[in-house]
């Protein structure tokens, strides 16, 4: 027998499975597996690119927030002189005696 006659025999008998496998169903199964693997790879590439895009957007937001933080720090140092802080503190009222009360086995501050 030559190789062509072995391959073209339609019902394949595998001795360790003890049932006949039709060659058309075998190739249909292989084709189905290949298509599903291709579709899942496309899906995973899409997920990966969306994660990379989201990471890039988060980096932009972090950069923007750090610049805003620097701006706020500069404004805070300008407004943070002791005289201006004294003006803000004058509106507060000094606490007298401090009493503690027990609420659900934890302490809270009361005036």
N, CA, C and O of each residue as an XYZ file, in Angstrom:
444
protein
N       0.825     -1.177      0.000
C       0.000      0.000      0.000
C       0.871      1.242      0.000
O       1.903      1.293      0.669
N       0.454      2.219     -0.740
C       1.189      3.469     -0.722
C       0.517      4.440      0.245
O      -0.551      4.154      0.787
N       1.157      5.595      0.452
C       0.649      6.564      1.442
C      -0.677      7.164      1.024
O      -1.510      7.466      1.879
N      -0.892      7.342     -0.253
C      -2.131      7.957     -0.711
C      -3.328      7.079     -0.390
O      -4.385      7.598     -0.031
N      -3.196      5.804     -0.504
C      -4.330      4.935     -0.203
C      -4.603      4.877      1.290
O      -5.748      4.672      1.693
N      -3.588      5.049      2.117
C      -3.804      5.064      3.557
C      -4.535      6.319      4.003
O      -5.395      6.264      4.882
N      -4.197      7.445      3.401
C      -4.797      8.712      3.802
C      -6.218      8.829      3.278
O      -7.078      9.381      3.965
N      -6.484      8.336      2.106
C      -7.787      8.536      1.498
C      -8.834      7.538      1.976
O      -9.990      7.647      1.566
N      -8.496      6.597      2.798
C      -9.505      5.672      3.310
C     -10.381      6.431      4.301
O      -9.892      6.897      5.330
N     -11.643      6.556      4.004
C     -12.523      7.439      4.759
C     -12.770      6.987      6.190
O     -12.447      7.753      7.097
N     -13.305      5.834      6.462
C     -13.455      5.500      7.881
C     -12.111      5.086      8.458
O     -11.538      4.071      8.065
N     -11.617      5.883      9.394
C     -10.331      5.591     10.029
C     -10.615      4.821     11.303
O     -11.462      5.216     12.105
N      -9.937      3.775     11.474
C     -10.106      2.959     12.659
C      -8.879      3.130     13.531
O      -7.771      2.780     13.125
N      -9.068      3.661     14.719
C      -7.976      3.831     15.662
C      -8.075      2.718     16.699
O      -9.097      2.596     17.375
N      -7.035      1.912     16.834
C      -7.155      0.744     17.702
C      -7.326      1.087     19.180
O      -7.945      0.311     19.908
N      -6.806      2.210     19.645
C      -6.902      2.521     21.064
C      -8.220      3.202     21.421
O      -8.553      3.273     22.604
N      -8.990      3.709     20.447
C     -10.298      4.289     20.728
C     -11.438      3.308     20.476
O     -12.511      3.457     21.060
N     -11.236      2.338     19.644
C     -12.205      1.302     19.306
C     -13.482      1.855     18.693
O     -14.560      1.294     18.892
N     -13.371      2.951     17.949
C     -14.490      3.425     17.156
C     -13.942      4.059     15.895
O     -12.767      4.418     15.819
N     -14.800      4.190     14.919
C     -14.353      4.713     13.630
C     -14.569      6.223     13.600
O     -15.622      6.714     14.005
N     -13.574      6.951     13.122
C     -13.639      8.399     13.019
C     -13.772      8.749     11.548
O     -12.936      8.358     10.733
N     -14.791      9.463     11.217
C     -14.994      9.891      9.847
C     -14.032     11.041      9.564
O     -13.911     11.964     10.369
N     -13.355     10.988      8.433
C     -12.344     11.982      8.090
C     -12.948     13.368      7.937
O     -12.307     14.356      8.294
N     -14.166     13.467      7.414
C     -14.814     14.773      7.257
C     -15.094     15.408      8.617
O     -14.886     16.607      8.802
N     -15.565     14.606      9.559
C     -15.813     15.144     10.899
C     -14.519     15.535     11.587
O     -14.481     16.518     12.326
N     -13.475     14.788     11.354
C     -12.173     15.108     11.924
C     -11.686     16.465     11.428
O     -11.263     17.301     12.225
N     -11.744     16.690     10.106
C     -11.297     17.968      9.558
C     -12.244     19.100      9.951
O     -11.805     20.236     10.133
N     -13.519     18.809     10.082
C     -14.457     19.822     10.551
C     -14.127     20.223     11.990
O     -14.192     21.400     12.343
N     -13.779     19.252     12.803
C     -13.376     19.542     14.180
C     -12.102     20.384     14.204
O     -12.014     21.359     14.951
N     -11.125     20.012     13.396
C      -9.875     20.776     13.335
C     -10.142     22.199     12.858
O      -9.586     23.149     13.409
N     -10.983     22.358     11.844
C     -11.315     23.690     11.327
C     -12.032     24.519     12.395
O     -11.760     25.710     12.543
N     -12.936     23.896     13.128
C     -13.648     24.599     14.192
C     -12.691     25.055     15.286
O     -12.807     26.176     15.780
N     -11.770     24.221     15.660
C     -10.786     24.588     16.678
C      -9.918     25.739     16.186
O      -9.636     26.673     16.937
N      -9.493     25.673     14.922
C      -8.646     26.743     14.381
C      -9.394     28.070     14.328
O      -8.825     29.110     14.658
N     -10.667     28.048     13.915
C     -11.455     29.286     13.855
C     -11.677     29.847     15.258
O     -11.594     31.060     15.454
N     -11.956     28.989     16.230
C     -12.167     29.477     17.594
C     -10.876     30.047     18.183
O     -10.914     31.049     18.896
N      -9.747     29.425     17.897
C      -8.472     29.973     18.376
C      -8.164     31.313     17.710
O      -7.644     32.223     18.354
N      -8.481     31.432     16.430
C      -8.262     32.695     15.728
C      -9.155     33.788     16.306
O      -8.702     34.913     16.515
N     -10.416     33.465     16.563
C     -11.338     34.454     17.133
C     -10.911     34.859     18.540
O     -10.982     36.036     18.894
N     -10.473     33.906     19.334
C     -10.030     34.258     20.685
C      -8.752     35.078     20.660
O      -8.563     35.943     21.515
N      -7.868     34.826     19.698
C      -6.657     35.646     19.608
C      -6.998     37.075     19.208
O      -6.385     38.019     19.706
N      -7.971     37.244     18.312
C      -8.406     38.600     17.946
C      -8.998     39.300     19.169
O      -8.714     40.473     19.411
N      -9.813     38.592     19.932
C     -10.396     39.166     21.138
C      -9.311     39.572     22.140
O      -9.381     40.658     22.716
N      -8.322     38.721     22.348
C      -7.265     39.025     23.314
C      -6.406     40.201     22.869
O      -5.964     40.993     23.701
N      -6.164     40.323     21.569
C      -5.417     41.479     21.060
C      -6.231     42.749     21.298
O      -5.673     43.787     21.654
N      -7.546     42.669     21.104
C      -8.402     43.826     21.351
C      -8.371     44.219     22.824
O      -8.284     45.405     23.144
N      -8.440     43.254     23.711
C      -8.385     43.538     25.152
C      -7.036     44.152     25.517
O      -6.978     45.111     26.287
N      -5.969     43.613     24.976
C      -4.631     44.127     25.262
C      -4.493     45.575     24.806
O      -3.971     46.407     25.548
N      -4.957     45.890     23.587
C      -4.832     47.262     23.101
C      -5.699     48.217     23.911
O      -5.308     49.365     24.124
N      -6.867     47.769     24.367
C      -7.691     48.658     25.185
C      -7.033     48.910     26.539
O      -7.137     50.013     27.077
N      -6.351     47.898     27.102
C      -5.639     48.099     28.369
C      -4.461     49.055     28.195
O      -4.202     49.892     29.061
N      -3.763     48.933     27.097
C      -2.640     49.844     26.833
C      -3.155     51.263     26.665
O      -2.553     52.206     27.179
N      -4.270     51.427     25.947
C      -4.856     52.748     25.762
C      -5.295     53.333     27.103
O      -5.065     54.513     27.367
N      -5.924     52.520     27.951
C      -6.361     53.000     29.265
C      -5.160     53.396     30.122
O      -5.212     54.403     30.827
N      -4.091     52.626     30.069
C      -2.884     52.967     30.837
C      -2.301     54.288     30.354
O      -1.843     55.103     31.155
N      -2.321     54.494     29.042
C      -1.817     55.761     28.497
C      -2.687     56.930     28.973
O      -2.165     57.991     29.314
N      -3.992     56.742     28.997
C      -4.883     57.797     29.469
C      -4.659     58.071     30.964
O      -4.695     59.224     31.393
N      -4.433     57.030     31.744
C      -4.162     57.225     33.172
C      -2.852     57.973     33.386
O      -2.755     58.812     34.282
N      -1.856     57.678     32.579
C      -0.590     58.423     32.681
C      -0.799     59.889     32.371
O      -0.205     60.748     33.023
N      -1.631     60.191     31.388
C      -1.932     61.584     31.069
C      -2.634     62.267     32.242
O      -2.333     63.411     32.580
N      -3.576     61.546     32.858
C      -4.299     62.117     33.992
C      -3.370     62.346     35.180
O      -3.486     63.363     35.864
N      -2.459     61.423     35.430
C      -1.503     61.581     36.525
C      -0.611     62.788     36.276
O      -0.323     63.557     37.194
N      -0.180     62.950     35.041
C       0.668     64.098     34.698
C      -0.103     65.394     34.901
O       0.433     66.356     35.450
N      -1.346     65.423     34.466
C      -2.170     66.621     34.629
C      -2.400     66.920     36.113
O      -2.315     68.072     36.537
N      -2.690     65.887     36.894
C      -2.918     66.098     38.327
C      -1.652     66.535     39.055
O      -1.722     67.332     39.990
N      -0.496     66.020     38.636
C       0.747     66.451     39.282
C       1.042     67.916     38.959
O       1.545     68.648     39.811
N       0.732     68.350     37.729
C       0.911     69.770     37.402
C      -0.050     70.634     38.212
O       0.327     71.704     38.690
N      -1.285     70.174     38.366
C      -2.248     70.916     39.168
C      -1.820     70.953     40.634
O      -2.017     71.958     41.317
N      -1.236     69.860     41.113
C      -0.746     69.809     42.485
C       0.377     70.818     42.697
O       0.414     71.497     43.723
N       1.295     70.922     41.732
C       2.373     71.920     41.838
C       1.785     73.329     41.881
O       2.231     74.170     42.662
N       0.788     73.582     41.042
C       0.157     74.893     41.017
C      -0.504     75.197     42.367
O      -0.394     76.313     42.874
N      -1.183     74.215     42.941
C      -1.828     74.429     44.233
C      -0.816     74.602     45.358
O      -1.055     75.375     46.287
N       0.306     73.900     45.291
C       1.355     74.087     46.291
C       1.928     75.491     46.239
O       2.194     76.101     47.274
N       2.114     75.996     45.039
C       2.641     77.365     44.898
C       1.650     78.360     45.478
O       2.043     79.281     46.194
N       0.373     78.186     45.179
C      -0.639     79.099     45.725
C      -0.753     78.972     47.240
O      -1.016     79.959     47.927
N      -0.560     77.780     47.758
C      -0.627     77.579     49.205
C       0.534     78.272     49.904
O       0.351     78.854     50.973
N       1.711     78.220     49.324
C       2.852     78.895     49.950
C       2.688     80.408     49.895
O       3.143     81.115     50.795
N       2.041     80.908     48.843
C       1.787     82.348     48.770
C       0.797     82.777     49.842
O       0.951     83.835     50.453
N      -0.230     81.943     50.070
C      -1.269     82.303     51.035
C      -0.942     81.826     52.438
O      -1.723     82.059     53.361
N       0.189     81.169     52.622
C       0.479     80.541     53.901
C       1.284     81.383     54.858
O       1.943     80.824     55.735
N       1.271     82.666     54.744
C       2.025     83.472     55.703
C       1.332     83.439     57.067
O       0.141     83.139     57.151
N       2.060     83.741     58.111
C       1.515     83.671     59.462
C       0.440     84.719     59.706
O      -0.491     84.473     60.472
N       0.545     85.860     59.085
C      -0.451     86.909     59.296
C      -1.796     86.498     58.721
O      -2.836     86.702     59.349
N      -1.776     85.923     57.534
C      -3.040     85.481     56.937
C      -3.612     84.300     57.708
O      -4.829     84.172     57.840
N      -2.754     83.452     58.208
C      -3.229     82.325     58.998
C      -3.842     82.810     60.306
O      -4.814     82.227     60.787
N      -3.279     83.877     60.891
C      -3.826     84.442     62.125
C      -5.209     85.002     61.876
O      -6.079     84.887     62.739
N      -5.438     85.608     60.715
C      -6.771     86.134     60.388
C      -7.790     85.003     60.267
O      -8.948     85.168     60.649
N      -7.375     83.886     59.752
C      -8.288     82.748     59.615
C      -8.606     82.128     60.983
O      -9.713     81.635     61.195
N      -7.660     82.151     61.888
C      -7.816     81.498     63.187
C      -8.664     82.339     64.137
O      -9.226     81.791     65.085
N      -8.773     83.614     63.927
C      -9.515     84.482     64.846
C     -10.985     84.111     64.932
O     -11.621     84.388     65.949
N     -11.534     83.505     63.921
C     -12.956     83.148     63.935
C     -13.234     81.873     64.733
O     -14.396     81.546     64.973
N     -12.213     81.161     65.140
C     -12.415     79.928     65.908
C     -12.652     80.253     67.373
O     -12.252     81.308     67.865
N     -13.304     79.336     68.054
C     -13.608     79.484     69.467
C     -12.789     78.456     70.237
O     -12.719     77.294     69.838
N     -12.180     78.868     71.323
C     -11.333     77.967     72.102
C     -12.199     77.017     72.923
O     -13.178     77.423     73.549
N     -11.817     75.756     72.903
C     -12.583     74.740     73.630
C     -12.279     74.845     75.115
O     -11.150     75.125     75.517
N     -13.305     74.617     75.918
C     -13.137     74.641     77.365
C     -12.703     73.272     77.859
O     -11.693     72.726     77.415
N     -13.474     72.734     78.776
C     -13.156     71.424     79.328
C     -13.590     70.352     78.334
O     -14.652     70.459     77.720
N     -12.777     69.337     78.183
C     -13.058     68.256     77.245
C     -13.581     67.064     78.024
O     -12.955     66.616     78.985
N     -14.725     66.554     77.609
C     -15.313     65.382     78.246
C     -15.414     64.275     77.204
O     -15.724     64.503     76.035
N     -15.144     63.091     77.676
C     -15.225     61.936     76.787
C     -16.475     61.143     77.096
O     -16.817     60.954     78.263
N     -17.157     60.682     76.075
C     -18.309     59.808     76.266
C     -18.034     58.506     75.543
O     -17.279     58.470     74.571
N     -18.638     57.456     76.015
C     -18.395     56.131     75.446
C     -19.588     55.761     74.561
O     -20.731     55.725     75.016
N     -19.293     55.488     73.284
C     -20.310     55.060     72.337
C     -19.866     53.763     71.714
O     -18.866     53.731     70.997
N     -20.572     52.714     71.965
C     -20.248     51.386     71.411
C     -18.797     51.025     71.629
O     -18.116     50.608     70.692
N     -18.324     51.174     72.824
C     -16.972     50.829     73.247
C     -15.883     51.588     72.507
O     -14.740     51.135     72.445
N     -16.226     52.727     71.954
C     -15.200     53.593     71.371
C     -15.412     54.977     71.941
O     -16.527     55.323     72.330
N     -14.367     55.767     71.996
C     -14.472     57.076     72.612
C     -14.657     58.131     71.538
O     -14.141     58.009     70.427
N     -15.394     59.159     71.886
C     -15.599     60.284     70.995
C     -15.384     61.569     71.797
O     -15.602     61.589     73.008
N     -14.970     62.611     71.141
C     -14.680     63.882     71.781
C     -15.943     64.723     71.818
O     -16.621     64.880     70.802
N     -16.266     65.273     73.005
C     -17.425     66.152     73.136
C     -17.014     67.393     73.900
O     -16.090     67.356     74.712
N     -17.687     68.469     73.643
C     -17.361     69.736     74.278
C     -18.403     70.054     75.290
O     -18.325     71.089     75.952
